[in-house]
Amino acid sequence: MPEVILAADRPSARPPGTGRPPMLVYAVAAVSALGGLLFGYDTGIISGALLHLRNDLDLSSREQEIVVSVILLGAMVGALVSGRLAIRHGRRKVVTAVAVIFAVGAVAAALAPDVSTLIAARFVLGLAVGGASNMVPVYIAELAPAAVRGRLMVLFQLMVAIGQLIAYLCGWALSGSGGWRVMFALAVIPAVALALGMMFLPESPRWLIAQNRTDDAVRTLRRLRPAGADVTAEVAEIASVAADAPAEGGSWRQLRRRWLRPALLIAVGIAAFSQLTGINAIVYYAPTILNDAGFGDSVSLLTGIGIGAMLVVAGVVGAIAVDKAGRRRTMLWFLPGSALAMAVLALAFSTSTESAAQRWTVIISLFAYILFNGVGMQAVVWLIGPEILPLSVRGPATSLATLSVWGFDLLIAMTALTAINTIGRSGTFLFYALMNVACIVFVALKVPETKGRSLESIEQALHSPLGFRRALEKR
């Protein structure tokens, strides 16, 4: 009679604590990532709304840029404030407050009787966008196991892409005078869902330990880790890092310390390049740019939907790539394609786009750029900062990185149409292509691989005399 071998005795059987994470881990990522959907929807909806909003309210090019850009100014303020609030009140409460602000801003924008009120409402929405982009990735990073942290954090970016796609679809379906009010109002639905969902999710165990609530952190980690995981060892590692933090924990003054500079340079650099490479110039203004270049309203809006679909595809591919190939390799593989596609787009706009071949070149290069940049840059930008920035300064440091995202986004939003009017579409897109090349050089020289590393081991590498990148490579 053949010997019966139990599954646990097989060489391939997984050791305790390395199995599939509990469903609560995925629930945390899915519910909190609704903040990403709202982020994507509220920043993307202006693209379709602007085609009729500018006529209904008789807006000039500069006024259009202000309506688009004021949400980014609000996002800068929201990013700054949310980091400090999260240190004092916890990640979960801040994300819940963000959901409420999203709902208030959406209602105010939908009911706005004039341009001034709409600008104010968009600023309020920006506060929520900044808070969500700052705290949701941190919240997911601090609760997720290292093995799946990358894909769960990229879920935030995927939800941003889905939100933008929904925004493009709504822009097409609700096109017409006055339809923009309904477009803005629809954001209330996911905002309410986020607020209700966060009520049932746990607080970050790292924040709990920083507040000397170790028993609560242990209970939370046991709910978030596979059966048999060594929760005690993880708590000890987190507590050790938290104990080394200065007594003034979380102050902006700490960001001046020398050992933090490599992490800050990388986080802020990637944040800046995420915008300087041109993604939101396309997301915000693609229908307007195409319409002004001779494409009809219908073609412009449908192309916008295609851009939204490409963002979703990029989010899916990026979620897989960052954990399979790694963060650094994903950027180095896909950013060259982003640079090339933007260069082709610049070349296509260098002459008249009246021929069918040139118009197809414009559309295909737009889609290719969104795909490559979406995977190579947008899938990483909300992941890299919370991973490499230390626990003791994660609030203000991620606020600084997020502030950089929105600051450069504001720069692009405020200058894109002006740049096109000054140096032409071709010159503008050529500049973005060169920024993609500069980003490749920056990643190759400065960015380490963080795939599979615990947040604590990444922080410990910052203290190594070998240098941050080399120390991580040796771990």
N, C-alpha and C positions, 0 to 999 in steps of 0.2 A: 504493500500500500504506500503510495507516495507520501512524502512528508508534507504536512500542511504548514505553509508559511504565512503567518499573520501579517497584515499590512504594516503594522508598527515595527515588525522585524526586518522588513525589506530595506535594503541599502538606500532605496530612493525615497523612503518615507521621510517626511519633513520633521525636523526636531521641534520640540515644544516651543511655542511662541512665534513660529515663523509661518503659520498658516494664513489663511485669508482674514483680513481685518473684519471686525464686526460691522454689521450694517449701519450702526450709529456713525461710524467714520464717514461713510458715504452720504448719510443724511446730513451731517454737519457740512460737508462740502457742497451738497446740492442746494440746501436751503440758503446758506450764507452766500453762495454764488449767485443767488437772485439779485444781490447787489450789483453784480457784474452785468446782468441782463438790463437792470435799470440804468446803469452807467451807459451801456451801449445804446439803449433805446433813446435816452434823453439827449445824448450827444449826436446820435445819427438822425433823429427825426427832423432836425432842422434842415437837412439836405433836401428832402422832398417838400417840406413846408415852405421853404424859402422861395420856391418857384412862384407861388401864389401870394405868400405873405408880402413879398416885395411889391407886388402890384396893389394888393388890398390897402397897404399902408404907405404906398408911394415912397419906397426906400431907395436911397442912393447906394452906390457900391460901398462907401464908407459906413453907412448905416447898416447895411447887410452884414458887414464884418463885425460891427459892434454887437448886433443881435446874436450872431454866431459865437462871438468870443467872450461875451460876458459870463457865460456858464463856466468858462475856463478860469476867469478871474475868481469866481466863487469857489471853484475847485481848489485853487491855490490856498484860499483862506481855510476851506474845509480840511485840507491835508495838514495844514499847520496846527489847527485846533484839535483835530481828532487824535493825534498822537499823544498830546498831553492829557486829554480826557481819558484815553485808554489806560494810561498809567495809573490814574486816580480811581477810575470807576470800573475798569475791566473792559476787555475786548467785546464781550457779548452785549453789554448795555450800550456801547457806542454804536455797534451795528444796528441795534434795534432803534436807536434814536435816528440814525441815518434813514431808515425806512420811513419813519414818520415825516421827516423833512422832505423826502422824495414825494410823498403823497400831497403835502401842503403845496409844494412848488408846482406840481402838475396841475392841481386845481386852479391855482392862481394864474398859470400861463394860459389855461383853457378859457378862463373868464376875463382875460386882460382886455380892457376897453380901448387901450391906446398903446403906443410904442413904449412909453416910459414905464407903464405897468408891466408890459411884457419883459422888458429888460430887467426889472426888479425881480420878477418871477423866475427868470432864467438864472439870475444870480443865486437865488435860493436853491434852485435845482443844482447849481454848481457846488454849493456847500455840501449837499448830499453826495454828489459825484466824487468830490475830493475825499470825503470821509469814507465812502465805500472803497475807492481805489487804494486808500491807505490801509484800512483796517481789515477788510475781508481777506486779502492774501496773508496778512500776519496771523489772523485768527485760524485760518486753515493750516498754515505752516506749523503753528504751535500745537495743534491737536492731532495732525496726521502722523502715522508711522513713517520713518525715513524711506522704507521700500516703495511706498506709493505716494510720497509727498509731492513729487514732481507732477504726476498726472492729475492729482486732486487740485493742486494750485493752478495748473493750466486750465482746469475746468472753469475757473474764474474768467480767464481770457476767452474761453470758448463761449461762455454765457454772454460776455461783452459782444462777441461776434454775432451770436444769435439775436441779441437785442438790436444790433444794427441792422440785421437782415429783416427782422420784424418791422423796424422803423422804415426801411425802404419799401417793404410790401404795403405798409399802411400809407406811405406817401403816394404810392401808385394807385391804391384802391380808393383813397380819399382825396385824390387830386381834384382841384376845383376851388373856387372862391369860398372861403369859410371852412373848408375841410380841415385846415390846420388846427382848429380848436379841438376837434375830436381827436386828432393825432396826439396832441399834448395830454388830453384827459385820460387816454387809455393807460397811461403809465401808473395810474392809481391802483390798478388791479394787482400787478406784481409787488407794488410797494406794501399793500395790505398783507399779501401772502408772506412777504419777508418778515414783517413785524410780528405776525402771528407765529410763524415758524421758529423764530429766534427765541420765543418764550419757552420752548421745549428743549433747547440745546444747552449743553454744559458750557461752563466758563473755561478759558484756557488754563491748563494745569501749570504752565510756566508762570502765568500771572498769579495764580493761587499760591505757588511756592514763594514768589517774590513778596507776597502779602503775609507770609508765615502761616499759610493755611495748608500745611503739608498733608493732613489727613484728607481734606477735600480733594487735593490733587491726586492722591493715591486712588481714591474712589473713582475719580473721573478717568484716570488712565486705565484702570481695570475694565471700564466700560468701552474703552477705545482701542484696546490691544488684543491680539489673538490669544486664545486660551493657552496658558502656560508661559506667557511672556514674563520676563523678569522685570516687573514693574518697579520693584524695590531698587534695582540697579539704575533704572532710568531716572527715578526720583532723586537718587543720590547724585547722579551726574548733573542733573539740572540744579539741584541745591548747591553743589560745589561751585558751579559757574555763578549762580546768583549770589553766593557768599563772597565771591571775589569782587563783586560790584561795589563801587564807592558808595559811601553813605548818602550822598546827594542824589543817588540813582535817577537816571533819566533826564538830567539837566542838559541844556544846550551847550554848557561849558565843556562837558565831557567830549564833545565832538572834536575838540582841538587836540586831543591826545595823539601822539605820534603813531602808536601801534594801530589806531583806528583808520589811519589815512588810506591804506590799500583798499579796505572795504568801502569806505566812503567814495573814493575815486571810481571804483567799479560801479557801485550803485548809482551814483549821480551821472557817470559817463554813459551807462546803458540807458538811463532815463532820458538823457538829452538826445542821444542818437535815435531813440524810439520815435521821436518827433521830427528831428532834422532830416531823417531819411524819407520824409514826405507822406507818411501814411494818412494823416488826417487832412492834409490838403486835398487828397483824393476823396476821402470819406465825406468831408463836409461839402466840397464844391464840385464833385464830379458831374452831377446833373447840370449845374450852372455853367461849368466850363464847356461841357459838350453842347449844351443849348446855344451858348454864345458862339461856338465854333461852327454852327450850322446844322447840328443834329436836332431833330424835332423833339418836342416835349415828351412824346411817348417813348422814343428811342432812348432819350436821356434818363428817364425814370426806370425803364427796363434794364438799362445798363447798370443803374444803381442797385437794382435787385440782384443782378449778376455779381456785382462787387460784394454785396452782403452775403451771397451764397459762397463766394470764394473765401470770405472771412471765416465762415463756419467750417468749410473744408480745411482751411489752414489751422483752425483751432483743434480739430480732430487729429490732424497729422502732427501738430505740435505737441499735443497731449501724449501721443505715443512716442514721439522722437525724443523728448527731454528725458524720459526714463529709460528708453532703449539705447539711444546713441549718446545721451548726455547733453548738458546745457551748452557747453562750449562748442562741441562738435556740431550740434544742430545749427548754431549761428554761423559757423565757418562753412558748413555745407550749403546753406540756403541763401545767405546774404549776397554771394556773387550773382545768383540768379536775379535777386531783387535789383541790384545795380544795373545789370544788363537790360532788364525789362524797362527800367526807368529811362535808360539811355535810348532805347528803341522808341519809347514814347516821345522823347524830346525830338528825335529825328523825324518821326511821323508828323509832328506839328511844325516842322521847319518850313514846310510848304503848304499849299492849300489842301484841305481835307475833303475836296469835292468828289474825288474818285472813290468808288466802292472799295478798291484795294487799300487805299490809305485809311479809310474809315474802319475797315476790319482790322488793320494793323493797330490803330489806336485802341480799339476795344480789346483785342487779344492781349496787347502789351499791358493794358490796364489790369486785366484779370491775372496775367502772369505775375505782375508786380505785387498785387494784393496777396496772391498765394505764397510767393517766396518771402516777402517781407513779413507776412502774417506768421509763417512758421519760424523763420530765422530770427525775428526780432520781437514781434508782439507776443509770441508764446513764452518768451523768456523774461520780458521786462518786469512783470509783476511777480515773478518767481525769484529772480536772483537777489533782489534787495533783502526781503525778509529772511532768506537763507544765510547770507553772509554777514548781516549786521548783528552785532552782539546783543544779548538779552538786556544788558544793563542800559543800553541806549537805543533799543529797538524802536521805542516810541518816537523820540525826536529825529533819529536817523532815518527811519522810513518816511517820516514827515518831510524831511529834507529831500529825499529821493523822489517822493511823490510830488512835492512842490516843483522839482525840476521837470518832471513830466509835464505838469500843467503849465509851468512857465514857458517852456519851449513850445508846447501846444498852442498857448496863447500867441506867441510870436508868429507861428506859422499861420494861425487862423486870421490874425490881424494883418498879415502881409501878403497872403497868397494871391488875392485878387489884385492888390496893388502891384505886386511883382509881375503878374501876367500883363497888366496894363503898361508897365514900364519896360520890361525886357522881353516880353512875349512869353507864350506858353512854352516854346522850345527852350529858351534860356532858363526859365524857372525850373523845368523838369530836369535839365542838365545839371543844375546846382544840386537838386535832390539826388541825382545819380552819383555825383562826386561825394556827397555825404554818406552814401551807402559804402563807397570804397573806403572812406576814412573810418567808418565803423568796423569794417573788416580788419583793418590794421590795428585798431584799438583792442578788439577782442583777441587777436593773435598775440599781442604783446602783454596784455594785462589780465585777462579774465581766466581764472582757474576753473577746473571741473569740480562741481559740488555734488554730482550724482551719487546717491547712496550713502552720503555722509550724514551723520547726525548733526543737528544744529550746534550741539556742544563741541563736537570735534572740529567743526569749521571755525568756531570761535577760538578754540585752543590754538589752531594753526596761525591765527593772527599774532599770537605772542611768540611764535617760533623765531629764533635768530636766522633760520634758513631763508626767511621771506615767505609771504603768504602763499603764493602759487606753488613754490617748490615744496613747502611743508605739506600742502594738501596732496600733491602728487605722490608723496612718500607714504601717505597714510593708507 
